[in-house]
Amino acid sequence: MKRPVKTGLPTPSAPIEWATIADGVFYTAQIPIKPDGKIETGDIAEQTTLTLDNLKRSLKAAGGTLADVAQVLIYLPDPTDFPGMNAVYAEYFAAPYPNRATIVAQLMVPGARIEIVAYAHIRKSSKPRAASRKAPAKKAAKKKTGRR
């Protein structure tokens, strides 16, 4: 069953969640949205920084980190923004890097120069889980006497 992640980001006006998690898999699509709900309209470096900060915040709310991200899809309306985006992206992720694709596409949010879709596997808590049933007792070893 999926559940929304309480990211602390502004409430979306569209019928979406900023992030959901299901069976330990985190799903999100992030844009350069500020805490007041307005879109950052600066250059690609500013927009990428805010978008990745929002991703980091959402992962933390789900119990994960950027190291848990397995795949990233980046949407850019202007292919000339790729080098600026890539320079900021390299500051957020370390090897082994997530699998990534960059797609040139028109975005639905006016003023947005980037949208990032990310998938992550959020590790389960390291707390030991209670056993669902009692483990069977070990059988005592039978002595071999040579007699039958």
C-alpha positions as CSV (number, residue, x, y, z in Angstrom):
1,M,0.0,0.0,0.0
2,K,1.3,3.4,-0.9
3,R,1.4,6.3,1.6
4,P,2.2,10.0,1.2
5,V,5.4,11.4,2.6
6,K,4.9,14.5,4.7
7,T,7.6,16.5,3.0
8,G,6.9,20.0,4.5
9,L,6.7,21.4,1.0
10,P,3.8,23.7,0.1
11,T,0.5,21.9,-0.4
12,P,0.2,21.2,-4.2
13,S,-2.8,22.8,-6.0
14,A,-2.9,19.7,-8.4
15,P,-4.2,16.3,-7.3
16,I,-0.7,15.0,-6.5
17,E,1.6,14.2,-3.6
18,W,5.2,15.5,-3.6
19,A,6.3,12.0,-2.6
20,T,4.9,8.6,-1.9
21,I,6.4,5.4,-0.5
22,A,5.3,1.9,-1.2
23,D,7.0,-1.3,-0.1
24,G,10.2,0.6,0.7
25,V,10.3,2.3,-2.7
26,F,10.2,6.1,-2.7
27,Y,8.7,7.9,-5.6
28,T,8.8,11.7,-6.2
29,A,8.7,14.4,-8.8
30,Q,10.3,17.7,-7.7
31,I,10.3,21.2,-9.1
32,P,12.0,24.4,-8.0
33,I,9.2,25.4,-5.6
34,K,9.9,27.7,-2.7
35,P,8.5,27.4,0.8
36,D,5.9,30.1,-0.1
37,G,4.6,28.0,-3.0
38,K,6.1,30.2,-5.7
39,I,8.5,28.9,-8.4
40,E,12.1,29.9,-8.3
41,T,12.6,31.8,-11.6
42,G,16.4,32.2,-11.4
43,D,19.0,30.6,-13.6
44,I,19.3,26.8,-14.0
45,A,21.9,26.6,-11.2
46,E,19.4,28.2,-8.7
47,Q,16.5,26.1,-9.9
48,T,18.5,22.9,-9.8
49,T,19.8,23.7,-6.3
50,L,16.3,24.3,-5.0
51,T,14.9,21.2,-6.8
52,L,17.6,19.0,-5.4
53,D,17.2,20.5,-1.9
54,N,13.5,19.7,-2.1
55,L,14.4,16.1,-3.1
56,K,16.8,15.9,-0.2
57,R,14.1,17.2,2.2
58,S,11.6,14.7,0.9
59,L,13.9,11.8,1.2
60,K,14.8,12.8,4.8
61,A,11.1,12.9,5.6
62,A,10.7,9.4,4.3
63,G,13.7,8.2,6.3
64,G,16.2,8.1,3.4
65,T,19.1,10.1,1.9
66,L,20.4,10.9,-1.5
67,A,22.6,7.8,-1.3
68,D,19.3,5.7,-1.5
69,V,18.4,7.1,-4.9
70,A,18.6,4.5,-7.6
71,Q,17.3,6.3,-10.6
72,V,16.8,10.0,-11.6
73,L,14.9,11.4,-14.6
74,I,15.6,15.0,-15.4
75,Y,13.4,17.1,-17.6
76,L,14.8,20.3,-19.1
77,P,12.9,22.5,-21.6
78,D,16.1,24.0,-22.9
79,P,19.0,21.6,-23.7
80,T,21.5,24.5,-23.2
81,D,20.7,24.2,-19.5
82,F,22.3,20.8,-19.3
83,P,25.9,21.9,-18.3
84,G,24.6,24.2,-15.6
85,M,22.3,21.5,-14.2
86,N,25.0,18.8,-14.4
87,A,27.5,21.0,-12.5
88,V,25.0,21.4,-9.6
89,Y,23.9,17.7,-9.8
90,A,27.5,16.6,-9.3
91,E,27.6,18.5,-6.0
92,Y,24.7,16.4,-4.6
93,F,25.5,12.9,-5.7
94,A,28.5,10.7,-5.1
95,A,29.6,7.4,-6.7
96,P,28.1,5.0,-7.2
97,Y,25.8,7.5,-9.0
98,P,22.1,6.8,-9.6
99,N,21.1,5.7,-13.1
100,R,20.0,8.9,-14.9
101,A,18.3,10.0,-18.0
102,T,17.9,13.7,-19.1
103,I,15.0,14.5,-21.4
104,V,14.3,17.7,-23.2
105,A,10.6,18.4,-22.8
106,Q,8.2,21.3,-22.3
107,L,7.2,21.6,-18.6
108,M,3.7,22.3,-17.3
109,V,4.8,24.7,-14.6
110,P,5.4,28.2,-15.9
111,G,8.9,29.5,-15.1
112,A,10.3,26.1,-14.2
113,R,13.4,25.2,-16.1
114,I,13.8,21.7,-14.5
115,E,11.7,18.9,-13.1
116,I,13.3,15.9,-11.4
117,V,11.7,12.4,-11.0
118,A,13.5,10.2,-8.6
119,Y,13.1,6.6,-7.3
120,A,14.9,5.4,-4.1
121,H,14.9,2.3,-2.0
122,I,14.5,3.4,1.6
123,R,16.3,1.1,4.0
124,K,14.2,-0.5,6.7
125,S,14.9,0.5,10.3
126,S,17.8,-1.3,11.8
127,K,15.7,-2.2,14.8
128,P,15.3,-5.9,15.2
129,R,11.8,-7.0,14.2
130,A,9.8,-9.1,16.6
131,A,9.4,-12.7,15.3
132,S,6.0,-13.5,14.0
133,R,6.2,-17.0,15.5
134,K,8.5,-18.8,17.8
135,A,11.5,-20.4,16.2
136,P,11.4,-24.2,16.6
137,A,13.6,-25.6,19.3
138,K,16.7,-27.5,18.2
139,K,16.4,-31.2,18.5
140,A,18.9,-32.9,20.9
141,A,21.5,-34.8,19.0
142,K,21.1,-38.6,19.3
143,K,24.0,-40.5,20.6
144,K,25.2,-43.1,18.2
145,T,25.8,-46.3,20.2
146,G,26.4,-48.8,17.4
147,R,23.4,-50.8,18.6
148,R,20.0,-50.8,16.9
